[in-house]
Amino acid sequence: MGGDNDVGQPPLKRQKLSKPSHITPLEGSRTGVVATGSAALMARSIPINDGETVGSHGQIRKVEFVRIIEQALFSLGYQQAGAALEEESGIRLQSPAVQQFREDILAGRWNECVTTLSRIGVLEESTFKAASFLILQQKFLESLQSSNTTAALEILRSEITPLGVSTPKVHQLASFIVCSPQDLLTKAQWKGVGQESRQFLLEELQQLLPPSIMVPENRLEHLVEVALKVQREACVYHNTLDDVLSLYADHRCSRDQIPTQTLQVLEMHDDEVWFLQFSHDGRYLASSSKDCTAIIWEVVEDDSLRVKFKLTGHSKPVSFVAWSPDDTMLLTCGNEEVVKLWDTATGLCKYTYDKPNSCFTSCAWFPDGQRFVSGGGDKCIYMWDLEGHELEAWKGARMPRINDLAITTDGSHMVSICDHKNIRIYNLEEKTERVIEEEKPITSLSVSKNGRYLLVNLVSQEIHLWDISAATRDLPKKYRGHRQGRYVIRSCFGGTDYAFIVSGSEDSQVYIWHRWNGELLDVLSGHSGTVNSVSWNPVNPHMFASASDDHTIRIWGLSNRPKIKKHDEKAGSSNGIDHLVNGGTRDLLENLRPFNSDTD
């Protein structure tokens, strides 16, 4: 390592097709056949029906609407209802030719299939040839599996080759002639003779033929799902465990779906609370403090928290904690001191990691749970195993000071904050590195669960979200409103689908933004000192925790829930992101590199 960021687009309705002069096998495709561009998607002789429409905006053609309803009825098993709708409306889901075509395919009447194909509509020549190729390929493969090699050769020579569709594919089919029946299935990526492979053939043909001829499968369900997805993404307060949305009304969540009320205040630390993080299973919360201790809190039946273990042994304030992937171990970092490994079932220290003149400030686990990395002010990053063996080290004259550290969920990249303003992303497999430069000093970093996004807090009173998977370096999404000029403030992802960004602030408040549109949704009061760290429960989207200089941890929940009665000397909190990393602490910043809003 040198020294010097779940939402996809909806699927296309039709397969994109290329020109016939460039027809080549599709990688990973059994057919390797494509037809021509947009012209191939519509049969010339099928006129677009500009007649009667339905709906308040007149945008839905009645014929199309009725056909997809008929298809939905048939697919749900309501055969009589579908037939009745065809009879009453006079609109058939499929023309007689298409119905005959489907029956011929499923019955394996291959010669009739090609003949019927020419009657279902006037198709572009390339579309007709591509569809014919698929049909004759099935005929060829079924002949081979039946050990009728002579017939298969004749099909290949006199029926498939004259189509002129794909010479490489024809050569590939020819190579199957010497295969055993079992090898044929593997090499051709084929299901064999029977209804399964023929049904798959129908689906492939449907990708080629115009949708007006063969309505795409499950079309009504697809349209409804797209509509629900759009509504859900437009709902800034969507934060529910229920994945099923009602069709009876437009989807819209109210503000009370995000946790905005203090349900519990935890007061077991004797000094400023600097860091906290929920376990991956959401059952525990770990916090660290200037009082030189860390506490493991347990989430109990009523979603309240109580102390499970108080971890002592550090001689300096504890600035960082990190849960192992299976939550059976916990790492704690003293403020420029040692790293300790704890057994979360017993609360006992298993090992203390130290190096001469080391100044550890942060650490991060690998996904195998057998290794972790630590970094700090000594300009070194070390990789350790659980027995204390140093497996690898990154150091040298060009190595910068490490203020924050994380490992992506798949273990492929190490992300660190270096030189105050640089984010370094090191590919552990390829041994390559790229750098993201910020204009202002960075104080903390978190990595999204899928490893795609980086969330960084800056002393310029901004939080930036970087998409590190993008091919081009786009500008980050920015979140503003909180106060941060001198101290380390930590933020995290949270809620259903990690749709929210939450952060502490130097004005003693907690700020919540919508992740995608950047809207500031709420500002929560309650703490009486700087809010240093926040953590959202990864299992319960209605719970997050905040840690403050006022020596307390607050557990936040829905506003319509009753406040939790205080346990005897016990209480709790919870968090929810895959990796949340932060480097220095308040004292570290003040003593080593004070952050001011005008820092270069």
C-alpha positions in Angstrom: 0.0 0.0 0.0 1.6 3.3 -1.1 2.0 6.3 1.1 1.6 9.4 -0.9 -20.3 4.7 -3.4 -31.1 -2.1 -2.8 -31.3 0.7 -6.1 -31.1 -0.9 -9.6 -33.1 0.2 -12.6 -36.2 -1.8 -13.5 -35.6 -4.4 -16.2 -36.2 -3.5 -19.8 -39.4 -4.8 -21.2 -37.7 -6.4 -24.2 -34.3 -7.8 -24.9 -32.0 -5.4 -26.8 -31.2 -6.9 -30.2 -28.4 -6.3 -32.6 -28.1 -6.1 -36.4 -28.0 -9.4 -38.3 -24.7 -8.7 -39.9 -23.1 -8.8 -36.5 -24.9 -11.9 -35.1 -22.6 -13.7 -32.7 -23.1 -16.1 -29.8 -24.1 -14.4 -26.6 -21.8 -15.2 -23.8 -23.5 -17.4 -21.2 -26.4 -18.0 -23.5 -27.5 -21.5 -24.7 -28.9 -20.1 -27.9 -26.3 -17.6 -28.9 -28.8 -16.0 -31.3 -30.0 -12.4 -31.5 -32.3 -10.6 -33.8 -32.1 -7.0 -35.2 -32.8 -3.7 -33.4 -36.1 -2.0 -32.6 -37.7 -3.1 -35.9 -37.4 -6.7 -34.8 -39.5 -6.0 -31.8 -42.7 -5.2 -33.6 -44.3 -7.1 -36.5 -44.9 -4.7 -39.4 -48.4 -5.9 -40.2 -49.5 -5.6 -36.5 -51.1 -2.1 -36.4 -51.0 -0.2 -33.1 -54.5 0.1 -31.8 -55.2 3.8 -31.2 -58.8 3.1 -30.3 -60.6 2.9 -27.0 -58.6 3.7 -23.8 -59.3 3.3 -20.1 -58.1 5.2 -17.1 -58.5 8.9 -16.1 -55.6 10.0 -18.3 -56.5 8.1 -21.4 -53.1 6.5 -21.5 -54.0 2.8 -21.3 -55.2 1.0 -24.4 -58.2 -1.1 -23.6 -57.2 -4.1 -25.7 -53.8 -4.3 -24.0 -55.3 -3.9 -20.6 -57.8 -6.7 -21.1 -55.2 -9.0 -22.5 -52.8 -8.7 -19.6 -55.8 -9.2 -17.2 -56.6 -12.4 -19.1 -53.0 -13.5 -18.8 -53.0 -12.9 -15.1 -56.2 -14.9 -14.6 -54.8 -17.8 -16.6 -51.5 -17.7 -14.7 -53.3 -17.7 -11.4 -55.2 -20.8 -12.4 -58.5 -19.2 -13.0 -59.0 -20.8 -16.4 -62.8 -20.4 -16.5 -62.6 -16.7 -15.5 -60.0 -16.0 -18.1 -62.0 -17.8 -20.8 -65.2 -15.9 -19.7 -63.4 -12.6 -20.0 -62.2 -13.5 -23.5 -65.7 -14.5 -24.5 -67.4 -11.4 -23.0 -64.8 -8.9 -24.2 -64.3 -10.4 -27.6 -60.5 -9.9 -27.0 -58.4 -13.0 -27.1 -55.2 -13.3 -25.1 -53.6 -15.2 -28.0 -54.6 -15.4 -31.6 -55.4 -18.9 -32.9 -52.1 -19.0 -34.7 -50.1 -18.2 -31.5 -52.1 -20.8 -29.5 -51.3 -23.4 -32.2 -47.7 -22.3 -32.1 -47.4 -22.8 -28.4 -49.1 -26.2 -28.6 -46.7 -27.3 -31.4 -43.7 -26.2 -29.3 -44.8 -28.1 -26.2 -45.7 -31.2 -28.3 -42.4 -31.1 -30.2 -44.0 -30.8 -33.6 -41.0 -28.9 -35.0 -41.9 -28.7 -38.7 -45.3 -27.4 -37.8 -43.7 -24.9 -35.5 -41.7 -23.3 -38.3 -44.7 -23.2 -40.5 -47.0 -21.7 -37.8 -44.3 -19.1 -37.0 -44.8 -17.6 -40.5 -48.5 -17.1 -39.8 -48.5 -15.5 -36.4 -47.5 -12.1 -37.8 -45.3 -10.4 -40.4 -41.9 -10.4 -38.7 -38.6 -8.9 -39.7 -36.6 -11.4 -41.6 -33.8 -11.5 -39.0 -36.4 -12.1 -36.2 -38.0 -14.9 -38.2 -34.6 -16.5 -38.8 -33.5 -16.1 -35.1 -36.8 -17.7 -33.9 -36.5 -20.5 -36.5 -32.9 -21.2 -35.3 -34.1 -21.7 -31.7 -36.8 -24.1 -32.8 -34.5 -26.1 -35.1 -31.8 -26.2 -32.5 -34.2 -27.8 -30.1 -35.1 -30.3 -32.8 -31.4 -31.0 -33.4 -30.6 -31.6 -29.7 -33.6 -33.8 -29.2 -32.6 -36.0 -32.2 -29.0 -36.2 -30.7 -30.2 -37.3 -27.3 -32.4 -39.9 -28.9 -29.2 -41.2 -30.6 -30.6 -40.4 -34.1 -27.3 -38.9 -35.3 -28.2 -39.2 -39.0 -31.3 -37.1 -38.5 -29.4 -34.6 -36.4 -26.8 -34.2 -39.1 -29.5 -33.7 -41.8 -31.2 -31.0 -39.6 -27.9 -29.2 -39.1 -27.0 -29.4 -42.8 -30.2 -28.7 -44.6 -32.3 -26.7 -42.1 -30.1 -24.8 -39.6 -27.1 -23.9 -41.8 -29.1 -22.3 -44.6 -30.5 -19.8 -42.2 -27.1 -18.1 -42.1 -27.7 -17.0 -38.5 -24.5 -17.7 -36.7 -21.6 -19.7 -38.1 -19.8 -20.1 -34.8 -23.0 -21.4 -33.2 -23.5 -23.9 -36.1 -19.9 -25.1 -35.5 -20.6 -25.5 -31.8 -23.7 -27.6 -32.6 -21.7 -29.8 -34.9 -19.3 -30.5 -32.1 -22.1 -31.9 -30.0 -22.5 -34.8 -32.4 -19.6 -36.7 -30.8 -20.9 -36.1 -27.2 -22.4 -38.7 -25.1 -26.1 -38.0 -24.0 -24.8 -36.8 -20.5 -22.1 -34.7 -21.9 -24.6 -33.2 -24.4 -26.7 -31.8 -21.5 -23.6 -30.2 -19.9 -21.9 -28.7 -22.9 -25.2 -27.5 -24.5 -26.4 -26.1 -21.2 -29.7 -27.9 -22.0 -32.4 -29.5 -19.9 -32.9 -32.5 -22.2 -36.0 -33.8 -24.0 -39.2 -32.9 -22.1 -41.5 -30.1 -21.1 -38.9 -28.2 -19.1 -36.6 -27.6 -22.0 -39.6 -26.8 -24.3 -41.1 -24.4 -21.8 -37.7 -22.7 -21.7 -37.7 -22.5 -25.5 -41.0 -20.7 -25.4 -39.6 -18.2 -23.0 -36.6 -17.6 -25.3 -38.9 -17.2 -28.3 -40.9 -14.7 -26.3 -37.8 -12.6 -25.9 -37.6 -12.4 -29.7 -41.2 -12.0 -30.8 -43.1 -8.7 -30.5 -45.0 -8.3 -27.2 -48.2 -7.5 -29.2 -48.0 -11.1 -30.5 -46.9 -12.9 -27.3 -47.6 -10.9 -24.1 -44.6 -11.2 -21.8 -45.1 -13.6 -19.0 -46.5 -12.2 -15.7 -46.9 -8.8 -17.3 -49.5 -7.5 -14.9 -47.5 -8.6 -11.8 -44.4 -6.8 -13.3 -46.3 -3.6 -13.9 -47.7 -3.6 -10.3 -44.3 -4.3 -8.8 -42.8 -1.4 -10.7 -45.5 0.9 -9.5 -45.0 -0.2 -5.9 -41.3 0.2 -6.2 -41.7 3.8 -7.5 -44.0 4.6 -4.6 -41.8 3.0 -2.1 -38.7 4.9 -3.3 -40.7 8.2 -3.2 -41.7 7.6 0.4 -39.0 9.3 2.4 -40.2 7.8 5.7 -40.5 4.2 4.5 -39.0 2.1 7.3 -40.9 -1.1 7.9 -40.1 -4.7 8.3 -43.1 -5.7 6.1 -41.9 -6.2 2.5 -45.5 -6.5 1.2 -47.2 -3.3 0.3 -51.0 -2.9 0.1 -52.6 -2.3 -3.3 -55.7 -0.7 -1.9 -54.1 2.8 -1.5 -51.0 4.6 -2.6 -48.1 3.8 -0.3 -47.1 6.6 2.0 -45.5 6.2 5.4 -45.8 8.8 8.1 -43.0 10.4 10.1 -43.7 8.1 13.0 -42.0 5.3 11.1 -38.5 6.6 12.0 -37.2 6.5 15.6 -37.4 10.0 17.0 -38.2 9.5 20.7 -35.8 8.6 23.5 -37.0 5.3 25.0 -34.1 4.8 27.4 -31.1 6.7 28.8 -28.1 4.5 29.8 -25.9 6.0 32.5 -23.2 3.4 33.4 -20.2 5.2 32.0 -18.4 7.7 34.3 -17.1 9.9 31.5 -17.6 11.0 27.9 -18.9 8.1 25.6 -16.9 8.2 22.4 -18.0 5.3 20.4 -20.7 2.6 20.1 -21.7 -0.1 17.7 -24.5 -2.7 17.6 -23.6 -6.3 17.0 -24.5 -7.8 13.6 -27.4 -9.8 15.0 -28.8 -6.7 16.7 -28.8 -8.4 20.1 -26.0 -6.4 21.7 -24.5 -2.9 21.8 -20.9 -2.2 22.6 -19.8 1.3 23.9 -16.5 2.8 24.7 -15.6 5.7 26.9 -13.1 8.2 28.1 -13.4 6.4 31.5 -11.1 3.7 30.1 -13.8 1.0 29.9 -16.1 -0.6 27.3 -19.5 -2.0 28.1 -21.4 -4.7 26.3 -25.2 -4.1 26.6 -27.8 -6.7 25.9 -31.1 -6.0 24.1 -33.8 -7.8 26.2 -37.4 -8.8 25.5 -39.0 -5.3 25.6 -36.2 -3.8 23.4 -34.6 -2.2 26.5 -30.9 -2.6 27.2 -29.1 -3.8 30.2 -25.4 -4.3 31.1 -24.0 -7.7 30.3 -20.3 -7.0 30.8 -18.2 -4.0 31.8 -14.7 -4.5 30.2 -11.8 -3.1 32.1 -8.1 -3.3 31.5 -7.2 -0.4 29.3 -5.0 2.3 30.9 -6.2 5.0 28.5 -9.6 6.0 27.2 -11.2 3.5 24.8 -11.8 5.1 21.5 -13.0 2.3 19.3 -14.8 -1.1 19.3 -15.4 -3.7 16.5 -17.6 -6.8 16.6 -16.3 -10.0 14.9 -18.5 -11.2 12.0 -20.2 -13.8 14.2 -20.4 -11.5 17.2 -18.5 -13.9 19.5 -15.6 -11.6 19.9 -15.1 -7.8 20.4 -12.0 -5.7 19.7 -11.4 -2.6 21.8 -8.8 0.1 21.0 -7.2 2.2 23.7 -6.6 5.8 22.7 -3.2 5.4 21.1 -2.7 2.3 23.2 -3.1 -1.4 22.8 -5.8 -3.5 21.1 -7.7 -6.1 23.3 -9.7 -9.1 22.1 -12.7 -10.0 24.3 -14.9 -13.1 24.5 -18.4 -11.7 24.3 -19.9 -14.8 26.0 -17.7 -14.6 29.1 -16.5 -11.0 29.1 -12.9 -12.2 29.5 -9.9 -10.7 27.6 -8.5 -13.3 25.3 -5.5 -11.4 24.0 -3.7 -8.1 24.1 -2.1 -6.9 20.9 0.8 -4.5 21.2 3.9 -3.3 19.3 6.8 -1.2 20.5 5.9 2.5 20.0 2.6 1.5 18.5 -0.3 4.0 18.6 -3.4 2.1 17.7 -6.6 4.1 17.1 -8.8 1.8 14.9 -9.2 -1.8 13.8 -11.4 -3.8 11.4 -12.2 -7.5 11.0 -11.9 -9.6 7.9 -15.1 -11.5 7.0 -13.5 -14.9 8.0 -13.4 -13.8 11.6 -9.9 -15.1 12.0 -7.9 -12.0 11.1 -8.1 -8.2 11.6 -6.1 -5.1 10.9 -5.1 -2.3 13.2 -3.8 1.2 12.4 -2.8 4.3 14.1 -0.4 7.2 14.6 2.8 5.2 14.1 2.1 5.2 10.3 1.7 1.4 10.2 -1.1 -1.0 9.5 -0.8 -4.5 10.9 -2.7 -7.7 10.1 -3.1 -10.1 13.0 -4.5 -13.5 13.7 -6.4 -14.4 16.9 -3.2 -15.8 18.5 -1.4 -12.5 18.2 0.8 -13.4 15.2 1.6 -10.5 12.9 0.6 -11.8 9.4 1.4 -8.8 7.3 2.3 -5.1 7.7 2.2 -2.0 5.7 4.7 0.6 6.7 7.6 2.6 5.5 8.8 6.2 5.0 5.9 6.9 2.5 3.2 5.4 4.7 0.9 8.1 6.2 -0.7 8.3 9.6 -3.8 6.1 9.7 -6.8 7.8 11.3 -9.6 5.3 10.3 -9.7 1.8 8.9 -12.3 -0.6 7.5 -12.4 -3.9 5.5 -15.2 -4.3 2.9 -17.7 -7.1 3.6 -16.2 -9.4 0.9 -12.7 -8.9 2.3 -11.3 -7.6 -1.0 -10.5 -4.0 -0.1 -9.1 -2.1 2.9 -10.3 1.5 3.3 -8.4 4.0 5.4 -8.3 7.7 6.1 -4.8 9.0 5.7 -3.1 12.4 5.7 -6.3 14.0 7.1 -7.9 14.5 3.6 -7.2 11.3 1.7 -9.3 8.2 1.5 -7.2 5.3 0.3 -8.8 2.2 -1.1 -6.4 -0.7 -1.3 -7.2 -3.8 -3.3 -5.9 -6.7 -1.1 -6.0 -9.2 -4.0 -4.4 -7.1 -6.8 -2.2 -5.0 -4.5 -3.3 -1.8 -6.1 -4.6 1.4 -4.6 -6.7 4.4 -5.5 -7.2 7.6 -3.6 -10.2 9.9 -3.1 -9.2 13.4 -2.1 -11.4 15.6 0.0 -10.9 19.3 0.3 -11.3 19.4 4.1 -10.0 17.1 6.8 -12.0 13.9 7.4 -12.8 12.7 10.9 -14.6 9.4 10.5 -15.6 6.8 7.9 -18.2 4.1 7.5 -18.6 1.5 4.7 -22.0 0.3 3.6 -23.0 -3.3 4.1 -22.6 -4.1 0.3 -19.2 -2.4 0.2 -20.3 0.0 -2.4 -20.6 3.3 -0.5 -18.4 5.3 1.8 -19.8 7.8 4.3 -17.3 10.3 5.6 -17.7 13.2 8.1 -15.7 16.4 7.4 -14.8 19.3 9.7 -16.5 21.5 7.1 -19.9 20.5 8.7 -20.7 18.2 5.8 -21.1 14.5 5.4 -20.2 13.0 2.0 -21.5 9.8 0.4 -19.1 8.3 -2.2 -20.0 5.6 -4.6 -16.7 3.7 -4.9 -18.1 1.2 -7.4 -18.8 3.8 -10.1 -16.6 3.6 -13.2 -16.2 7.4 -13.1 -15.5 9.6 -10.1 -18.8 11.4 -9.6 -19.2 14.1 -7.1 -20.4 12.8 -3.7 -23.9 13.3 -2.3 -23.8 15.8 0.5 -25.7 16.1 3.8 -25.7 19.4 5.7 -27.2 20.9 8.8 -25.3 19.4 11.7 -22.4 21.1 13.5 -18.8 19.8 13.3 -15.7 21.9 13.4 -13.3 20.5 16.0 -14.2 17.1 17.2 -14.6 13.6 15.8 -18.2 13.0 14.9 -19.4 9.7 13.6 -22.3 8.9 11.3 -23.9 5.7 10.0 -26.4 4.1 7.6 -29.7 2.9 9.1 -33.3 1.8 8.6 -34.9 -0.5 6.1 -32.6 -0.9 3.1 -30.3 1.6 4.9 -32.4 4.4 3.6 -31.3 6.9 6.2 -28.1 8.7 7.3 -27.9 9.6 11.0 -25.1 11.6 12.6 -24.1 13.2 15.9 -23.3 16.8 16.2 -21.4 19.3 18.3 -24.7 21.1 19.2 -25.8 18.1 21.3 -28.4 17.0 18.8 -28.9 14.0 16.4 -29.6 14.6 12.7 -31.4 12.2 10.4 -31.4 12.6 6.6 -33.0 10.6 3.8 -30.1 8.8 2.1 -31.1 9.3 -1.6 -32.6 12.8 -1.7 -30.5 14.3 1.0 -33.5 15.8 2.8 -33.1 16.5 6.5 -35.9 14.6 8.1 -35.5 15.4 11.8 -33.3 16.9 14.4 -33.5 15.2 17.8 -32.8 16.8 21.1 -32.1 15.2 24.5 -28.3 15.1 25.0 -26.6 17.9 26.9 -23.2 17.5 25.3 -21.6 16.8 21.9 -23.0 13.7 20.3 -20.0 11.7 19.3 -21.3 8.5 17.7 -24.5 6.9 16.5 -25.4 3.3 15.6 -28.6 1.9 14.0 -29.7 -1.6 14.9 -29.1 -3.8 11.8 -32.1 -6.0 12.7 -34.6 -3.6 14.2 -35.1 -0.6 11.8 -37.0 1.2 14.6 -34.0 1.4 17.0 -30.8 3.4 17.1 -28.4 4.6 19.8 -26.4 7.8 20.3 -23.4 8.4 22.6 -22.5 11.8 24.1 -20.0 13.8 26.1 -22.8 14.0 28.8 -21.7 10.5 29.8 -24.9 8.9 28.5 -26.2 6.7 25.8 -29.7 7.3 24.4 -31.8 4.6 22.9 -34.2 6.0 20.3 -37.5 4.4 19.1 -40.8 5.2 17.5 -42.8 8.1 19.0 -45.8 6.0 19.6 -44.0 3.6 21.9 -44.0 4.0 25.7 -40.7 5.0 27.3 -38.8 2.1 28.9 -38.6 1.9 32.6 -35.1 2.1 33.9 -33.5 -1.3 34.9 -31.6 -1.4 38.1 -28.2 -0.1 37.1 -28.8 -1.4 33.7 -29.9 -0.1 30.3 -29.1 -0.5 26.7 -28.9 0.4 23.0 -28.3 -1.0 19.5 -26.7 -0.4 16.0 -27.0 -1.5 12.4 -24.3 -1.1 9.8 -21.8 -3.5 8.5 -18.6 -1.5 9.1 -18.4 1.7 11.0 -14.9 3.0 11.5 -13.4 6.0 13.2 -9.9 7.1 14.0 -8.9 9.6 16.6 -10.8 10.7 19.7 -11.4 14.1 21.1 -8.1 14.2 23.0 -6.3 12.8 20.0 -7.6 15.7 17.8 -6.8 18.4 20.4 -3.3 17.2 21.2 -2.1 16.0 17.8 -4.0 17.7 15.0 -6.7 20.2 16.1 -9.5 20.5 13.6 -10.8 23.9 13.0 -13.3 24.9 10.3 -10.6 27.0 8.6 -8.1 24.1 8.5 -6.5 23.6 5.1 
